[in-house]
Amino acid sequence: MKNATFRQLRVFSEVARHLSFAKAAHALHLTPPAVTMQVKELEGHVGFALFDRGGRSVALTTPGEYMLVYARRMLAILKDAEDAAARLKQVEVGTLTIGMVSTAKYFLPRLLTQFRQEHEGVEIRLVEGNRGELVQMLQANDVDIAVMGRPPKELATRTEPFAAHPHVFVAPIGHPLTTEEGGAPTADSLRPYGFIVREQGSGTRVALEKFLQEVHLEPRVIMEMGSNETIKQAVIAGMGISFLSLHTLQLELDNRLLAVVNVAGTPVVRAWNVVHTLSKVLSPAAEAFRYFILERGESYLAQHFAAHRQLLRDAPPSSTPRGQPDFAGLSPA
């Protein structure tokens, strides 16, 4: 084992993450044969197979599962050493790995474009997952910092809110819920309709379930999907109603492809947070990103979704938003 290299450990860890040599090669910008060679060399050093290979399927062997724990631990220590060296040099270089929940992809890449213009020496790696997956990434030290909604209670983290995150009910254009007269539809008005919902573990799903629990409504779930885009297309097609982040709806609202249902008690306003584990020593690049999003995130979202803030202001008087209605992110920049 003493002749194993960190390169081999990185490749092994990436193959274990994807359970695919091809996907690991793509993530590492290597060829599949190069990835295979690195894994075989590592297996030669440790003396046993790390993966079971059956056709196109790949699975960790029992020894491979044990070795993965130590490989990730060594890679994490190496990353901490690199970050400490960078802090001593006071330079912003190297790779910054940012985890994000899928809903953040509607604004974070554009924010990162601004960040890169000011920090050209930083190479950014963006990793997407639902809330549960992101918690695992933070715990495994697979990401330096994360952008997410509901912060993890499972880990000791530093969690800092940077912008408001409103959630709304949506329906197809012309749906009865969007044409009701006499004020906002009540939560009970949702009862006859089928719900298309995000998967378990999603922050959006948790926010919906908490709201419905507060209004004592048991939803009739007709479909569960792991993609905001697929849910929006299903709603547009008239398959049901849904509950989504307002920050995912810009294109559809601008083009009148679907409508917001101003249900009493909505929007449900949560917060966007930037999160890292307390045990993590942030590199200068990670600290720069943290300061950047805390300073710029709120104003960017307020400006970018300015046309849709009116949806929150025009809600009928009975529609008192739940959560954090006075969060600064709801006001103009």
TIPA-333703 format. One line per field, with one value per residue (C-alpha): x, y, z; residue in one letter. Coordinates in Angstrom, 3 decimals. Each point is the difference from the previous one (the first is absolute). Example, Ala and Ser with C-alpha at 12.3 -4.5 7.8 and 13.67 -1.06 7.14 Angstrom:
east <- (12.300  1.370)
north <- (-4.500  3.440)
up <- (7.800  -0.660)
residuo <- (A  S)
***
This chain:
east <- (0.000  2.983  0.480  -3.574  -0.274  -2.510  -0.891  -1.015  -2.020  -1.799  -0.877  -1.163  -2.167  -1.579  -0.799  -1.559  -2.081  -1.455  0.288  1.056  3.454  -1.309  -1.698  3.067  2.169  -2.279  0.055  3.801  0.612  1.753  -0.573  -1.775  3.136  2.039  -2.519  0.017  3.798  0.142  -2.505  1.868  3.269  -1.622  -1.489  3.500  1.335  -2.715  -0.099  -3.693  -2.764  -1.739  -2.911  -2.191  -0.348  -2.952  -0.589  -0.851  -0.771  2.599  -0.259  2.413  1.313  -0.051  3.754  -0.669  -2.580  2.544  2.718  -2.323  -0.356  3.763  0.478  -2.488  1.562  3.464  -1.316  -1.783  3.195  1.927  -2.635  0.179  3.801  -0.296  -2.535  2.247  2.937  -2.119  -1.086  3.635  0.794  -3.149  -0.803  -3.242  0.957  -0.840  -3.276  -3.139  -2.680  -3.480  -2.996  -3.473  -3.533  -1.580  -2.229  3.088  1.061  -2.480  2.177  3.309  1.868  -0.642  1.221  3.103  0.712  0.317  2.119  2.403  0.494  1.296  1.933  1.557  2.446  -2.757  -1.191  -3.602  -1.559  -3.778  -1.733  -3.793  -2.199  -3.152  0.167  0.685  2.801  1.520  0.066  1.928  2.443  0.639  0.485  2.428  1.893  -0.783  -0.901  1.673  -3.186  -3.654  -2.964  -3.264  -3.310  -0.733  3.343  1.065  -0.714  1.982  3.348  1.789  -0.009  0.364  -3.230  -0.495  -3.168  0.617  -3.375  -3.703  -1.277  -3.749  -2.005  -3.383  -2.716  -0.192  -2.669  -0.598  -1.200  -3.800  -0.178  -3.059  2.263  1.421  -3.387  -1.830  -1.618  -0.562  3.540  2.771  -0.753  0.246  2.180  -3.175  -0.560  2.977  -1.668  -1.674  3.144  2.853  3.504  3.229  2.744  3.769  1.666  0.483  3.137  -0.586  -0.206  -2.974  -1.832  0.702  -1.310  -3.192  -0.628  0.507  -2.466  -2.637  0.435  -0.625  -3.220  -1.073  -0.147  0.942  1.090  -1.018  3.407  -0.322  3.643  3.425  2.932  3.604  0.192  -1.488  0.044  -1.993  -2.513  -0.505  -0.603  -2.522  -1.850  -0.015  -1.477  -2.851  0.944  -0.353  1.074  3.291  2.009  3.326  2.605  -0.841  3.625  -0.592  -2.928  1.393  -0.237  -3.467  -1.464  1.543  -1.556  -3.310  0.497  -1.289  -1.524  0.627  -2.894  -0.168  -1.160  -0.698  3.092  2.419  2.610  1.836  3.235  3.117  3.633  2.906  3.038  3.715  1.257  3.244  0.914  1.609  2.851  0.814  2.811  -1.045  2.581  0.384  -2.026  -2.831  0.085  -0.111  -3.064  -1.674  0.473  -1.066  -3.328  -0.804  0.598  -1.420  -2.513  -2.954  0.272  0.558  -3.145  -2.031  1.065  -0.191  -3.508  -1.262  -2.881  -1.249  0.294  -3.314  -1.602  0.898  -1.217  -3.273  -1.141  -3.420  -0.005  -0.939  3.163  2.471  3.253  1.295  3.587  2.021  -2.250  2.230  3.244  1.986  0.211  -3.633  0.707  1.525  3.767)
north <- (0.000  2.300  0.428  1.127  3.553  2.719  -0.011  -3.641  0.753  2.867  -2.188  -2.825  2.420  1.424  -3.424  -0.946  3.185  -0.653  -3.816  0.507  0.145  2.073  2.595  0.226  0.540  2.819  1.660  -0.259  1.016  -3.331  -2.819  -3.151  -2.123  2.410  -0.326  -3.795  -0.039  2.149  -2.239  -3.174  1.455  0.855  -3.494  -1.354  2.083  -1.028  -3.625  -0.540  1.098  3.270  -0.408  -2.779  0.519  -1.719  1.207  3.677  -0.128  0.883  -0.588  0.354  -3.205  -0.315  0.803  2.864  1.484  -0.058  1.510  2.759  1.271  0.339  1.373  2.793  0.716  0.354  2.164  2.236  0.424  0.835  2.575  1.582  0.186  1.648  2.487  0.783  0.607  2.314  1.910  0.439  1.337  2.162  -0.823  -0.983  -2.875  -3.656  -1.876  1.069  -2.702  1.409  -2.190  1.235  -1.291  -0.354  3.054  2.230  -0.754  2.640  2.802  -1.252  -0.558  3.621  1.209  -2.142  1.679  3.289  -1.666  -1.450  3.418  1.271  -3.160  -1.290  -2.317  -2.153  -3.115  -0.756  -3.441  0.063  -3.101  -0.387  -2.146  0.088  1.032  -3.506  -0.540  3.381  -0.818  -3.174  1.993  2.442  -2.845  -1.800  3.237  -0.401  3.698  3.042  2.000  -0.432  2.104  -1.447  0.803  -1.861  -0.331  -3.424  -0.849  -3.207  1.841  2.748  2.749  3.711  1.006  3.561  1.191  2.295  0.415  -0.773  -3.113  0.194  -3.095  0.110  -2.275  -0.201  -1.198  -0.010  3.205  0.215  -2.466  0.556  0.931  2.916  1.336  -0.063  3.266  1.384  -0.019  -2.524  -3.723  -1.625  -2.991  -2.081  1.031  -2.215  -3.148  -1.201  0.235  -2.419  1.065  -0.498  0.171  -0.113  -3.118  -0.796  1.724  3.118  3.301  0.981  -3.166  0.721  3.582  -1.264  -2.677  2.481  2.462  -2.673  -1.355  3.481  0.373  -3.605  -1.091  -3.468  0.386  -2.420  -0.730  -1.296  0.227  0.398  1.356  0.911  2.846  3.497  0.104  -3.222  1.181  3.298  -1.787  -2.299  2.976  1.817  -3.138  0.084  -3.116  1.669  2.859  0.388  1.972  1.435  2.620  3.323  0.120  -2.954  1.613  3.026  -1.380  -1.490  3.094  2.366  -2.022  -0.703  -3.743  -0.514  2.102  0.610  -0.919  2.620  -2.400  1.647  -0.297  0.010  0.627  -2.243  1.896  -1.817  1.099  -0.803  -0.936  -0.359  -2.897  -1.685  -2.414  1.474  -2.479  1.328  2.561  2.098  0.822  3.639  -0.876  -1.435  2.998  2.328  -1.815  0.087  3.767  0.456  -1.797  1.598  3.444  -0.503  -2.850  1.925  2.965  -2.287  -2.018  3.134  1.533  -3.172  -0.889  3.595  -0.683  -2.797  1.794  1.622  -3.424  0.111  3.582  -0.489  -2.977  0.670  1.346  -3.404  -1.497  0.693  -1.680  -2.707  -0.380  3.214  2.610  2.949  -1.521  2.662  -2.094  0.810  3.718  1.855  0.208)
up <- (0.000  0.596  -3.767  -0.655  -1.308  0.777  -3.701  0.281  3.131  -1.747  -2.956  2.293  2.009  -3.161  -1.444  3.351  -0.056  -3.460  -0.050  -3.596  -1.551  -2.921  2.208  2.229  -3.071  -1.149  3.443  0.203  -3.638  -0.647  -2.451  1.246  -0.630  2.142  2.835  -0.313  0.124  3.148  1.790  -1.037  1.270  3.338  0.235  -0.579  2.895  2.473  -1.102  -0.755  -2.361  0.888  -2.426  -1.297  -3.755  -1.623  -3.541  0.245  3.717  2.611  3.749  2.886  1.499  3.786  0.192  -2.413  2.381  2.822  -2.161  -1.187  3.573  0.356  -3.515  0.623  3.357  -1.568  -2.828  2.511  2.032  -3.173  -0.979  3.454  -0.315  -3.412  1.384  2.971  -2.334  -2.117  3.103  1.010  -3.460  0.069  -3.603  -1.664  -2.259  -0.318  -0.296  1.847  0.214  0.574  0.714  -0.888  0.199  -3.439  0.459  0.330  -3.581  -1.165  1.375  1.424  -3.310  -0.991  3.368  -0.407  -3.329  1.874  2.679  -2.572  -1.587  3.340  0.973  -3.216  1.763  1.481  -1.813  0.942  0.182  0.423  1.398  -0.002  2.213  2.090  3.627  1.302  -2.490  0.825  3.708  -0.833  -2.152  2.853  2.448  -2.319  -0.678  -3.711  -0.268  1.527  0.407  -0.912  -1.095  1.283  1.609  3.234  1.847  1.268  3.618  -0.360  -0.128  1.908  -2.614  -0.443  -1.745  -1.254  -1.797  -2.958  -1.762  0.270  -1.731  -0.755  -0.955  -1.754  -1.327  -3.786  -2.429  -3.756  -1.634  0.309  2.911  2.252  2.919  -2.003  -1.082  3.333  1.011  3.461  1.357  0.316  -0.178  3.408  0.670  0.042  -3.635  -0.896  1.316  -3.250  -2.092  -0.523  1.059  -1.927  2.642  0.393  1.358  3.682  1.306  -2.083  1.882  -2.184  1.055  3.671  -0.339  -1.681  2.614  2.837  -1.547  -0.630  3.516  1.426  -2.013  0.764  -3.627  -1.233  -3.640  -2.729  -1.484  -3.560  -1.005  1.612  -2.007  0.715  -2.506  0.110  -3.794  -0.357  2.587  -1.827  -3.299  1.689  1.482  -3.342  -1.592  2.516  1.937  3.400  2.239  1.819  2.538  -1.145  0.733  -1.648  -1.103  -2.350  -1.839  -1.831  -3.546  0.473  1.648  -2.542  -2.826  1.765  -0.149  3.529  2.764  3.682  2.276  2.761  2.695  3.348  2.168  -2.911  -1.220  2.425  0.541  1.041  -0.291  -2.251  2.087  -0.570  2.113  0.967  2.778  3.112  -0.314  -3.464  -0.250  -2.975  -2.640  -1.107  -3.099  2.101  2.348  -3.012  -1.344  3.408  0.296  -3.630  0.317  3.370  -1.499  -3.501  0.173  1.370  -2.355  -3.008  0.676  0.716  -3.318  -2.068  1.192  0.217  -2.397  2.239  3.347  -0.906  0.356  3.679  0.485  -1.863  2.037  1.608  3.595  1.402  -1.490  2.788  -1.070  2.298  1.069  -0.197  -1.711  0.883  -1.271  -1.812  -3.173  -0.765  -0.271  -2.948  -0.136)
residuo <- (M  K  N  A  T  F  R  Q  L  R  V  F  S  E  V  A  R  H  L  S  F  A  K  A  A  H  A  L  H  L  T  P  P  A  V  T  M  Q  V  K  E  L  E  G  H  V  G  F  A  L  F  D  R  G  G  R  S  V  A  L  T  T  P  G  E  Y  M  L  V  Y  A  R  R  M  L  A  I  L  K  D  A  E  D  A  A  A  R  L  K  Q  V  E  V  G  T  L  T  I  G  M  V  S  T  A  K  Y  F  L  P  R  L  L  T  Q  F  R  Q  E  H  E  G  V  E  I  R  L  V  E  G  N  R  G  E  L  V  Q  M  L  Q  A  N  D  V  D  I  A  V  M  G  R  P  P  K  E  L  A  T  R  T  E  P  F  A  A  H  P  H  V  F  V  A  P  I  G  H  P  L  T  T  E  E  G  G  A  P  T  A  D  S  L  R  P  Y  G  F  I  V  R  E  Q  G  S  G  T  R  V  A  L  E  K  F  L  Q  E  V  H  L  E  P  R  V  I  M  E  M  G  S  N  E  T  I  K  Q  A  V  I  A  G  M  G  I  S  F  L  S  L  H  T  L  Q  L  E  L  D  N  R  L  L  A  V  V  N  V  A  G  T  P  V  V  R  A  W  N  V  V  H  T  L  S  K  V  L  S  P  A  A  E  A  F  R  Y  F  I  L  E  R  G  E  S  Y  L  A  Q  H  F  A  A  H  R  Q  L  L  R  D  A  P  P  S  S  T  P  R  G  Q  P  D  F  A  G  L  S  P  A)
***
